[in-house]
Amino acid sequence: VVATAISPKQVTVTWSPPTDTTGLTTYLIFSGSSFSNLVQIAKVPSSTTTFQNQPLNPSTMYFYGVEAVESGIDSAMSNITTATTLPLPNSPTNVVGTPSAATRIVLTWQETTAKGGLPVSSYQVFSGTTPGQLTKIATAKTTTYTNSSLTPGTTYYYEIVAVDTSNDFSVPSA
């Protein structure tokens, strides 16, 4: 049995079938937050030797075991294996809004890659004229965005959210 974290919210569990599959009908998949508290989380047909466990918590260790059911009898549990889900993307840092005209603000920010995390694929840009009441205005593929058609003399607030290649979101920037 092998457990592999593939995102902040998903682990893939794979296993090999028993050498004698006579009477094999199903597999029971067990998981938990420690070796001693495994509970059954799934039952899959005997033709399946992989299971996608989701949604899970980011940066969390999970324990896994598998039992084969042959002729109505559960086998002993396999070896117990673990996987730690990947971290969420880090929040963008050093967000700066620079007016480039009376109706335009150029936003820039820095990406800080999460150690062991997935690559960032895009950024969601949020804006509003009241702190805490921001709405999504754009998706950017780079660490810059120009907000146009603004009202002159108005204060705008911004937050940037990083999105990784598995569509997981960071905490909003400052």
N, C-alpha and C positions, 0 to 999 in steps of 0.2 A: 504494500500500500504506500502510495506517495501522495502527499498533499503539496500543492504549489499555489502560492498566492499570485494572482494575475492582475489584481487591481486593489484599491483600498476597500472594496466591498465584496470581493469574490475570491474564492479558493476553488481550484479544481482538484478533485480526488480521483486517482486512478489506481487500479489494482489488476493483478493477474488472476485468471480463473484457477480453480483447483485442478490438479492433474487429472482427476477422474470426475467428469461432469455428469455422470449417469444420475438422473433424478434431480439435477440442479434446476431450481425453478426461479429463485430470486436471490438478491443480495440485500442485506440490511446495512444501512450506513448510519454510523453513530458519530456524534460530535459533542464537544463540551469545552468549557474554559479551563479544565484541568484533567489530568489522567484519571482521577477518581470519580468524575461526575458525568461520564458520557451517557447521552440519551439518544435514542433512535430518532433520526431526523428525516430519513427517507427509506423507501423500499423501491428497488428497481428490478426490471426483468433480468433473467440470467444472460441475455444477449448483450447486456450493457456492462462495461467495465470502467465507466467514468461517470462522475457526478459533479455538477456545478453547484456549490453552496453559496447562496446569496439571498438577500442582502446581509452583509456583515458590517462590523464596526472597523474603521480604519486603525492601523497600527496595533492590532490585537492578535494575540496568539490563540489559535484554535487547535484542539486535539481531535484526531480521527481514528476510527477503527471500522472494519467491515466484517460481517458474518455472511457466510453462504448458507442458503436454505436448500437442503437436498432431501427429497421424499418427506417433507414436512418437519425435518429435524434441523435446528440451527447448529452450525459448526461453532467451534471455539472462535473467539474474536481474533482477528489478525493482529499483527504487531500494531502498536499505537504509534502514529506519526503526528507531526505538528507542522503548522504553517502560520506565519505571521502576515496578516494583510499589510499591503503597502500603505504608506502615509498619504494623506491628502496633499494636494499641491500647496506650497507655501503662498501666503498672501503677497501680492505685489508690494514693493517698497518704493520709497522716494517718489511718490506721486506728486507731480508738479503741473499746475495749470498756468499757462502763459498766454495772456491776451495777444493776438496777432493782428487784430482789427477790432473795431467797435462792436462787431457782431460775431466774433470768432475767438475761441480759446483752443490752444494746442495743448493736449495732455501728453505727458511722458511719464514712464515709470520703469522700475527695474524688476526683472524676474530673478528670484532666488530659488533655484531648483531644490526640491525636497530630496534629502539623501535617501536613496533607495526607492524613490518615487518614479512615477511615469512622467514622460515629457509633457510640457504644457503645449496644448494645441491651439488655444485661443484665449481671449480675455473678454469678459463681459464688462461693459462700461455703463455705470449708473450715474444719473444726474438729477438734480432738483434744486429748487430755490430755498428749501427748508431742510436743515439737517435732520436725518432720520426718516425723511419722506422722499427717498430717491427712487426713480424708476429706470429700468433698463432702456438705454437709448441706442446701443450698438454692440456688435461683436467685432473685435479687432483681432487680426492675425499677428500683429507686431506690437511692440511696446510703445506705440504712439497712436494718438487718435485726435482728429480735429473736429471740434464741436462747432458747427456753423449755425447761422440764422438765429443768433441769440439777441436778446433785448439789451440795448446799450444801457450802462449804468446799473445793471442787475448783478447781484452776487450769486454765483452758482457753486454748488457743492458736488463733489465727485467721489465715487468709490470704484475700484477695479477689482474684479474677481478672476482668478486664474482658473482655467478649465483644462484638465489633463486629457490624454488620448483615450481614456475610458469614460469620459464625460463626468468626472468627479470634480466638485467645486471647492475652491479654497474659501477661507474666511475672507470677507471683504477687506480691502486695504484700509489704512487710516485715511 
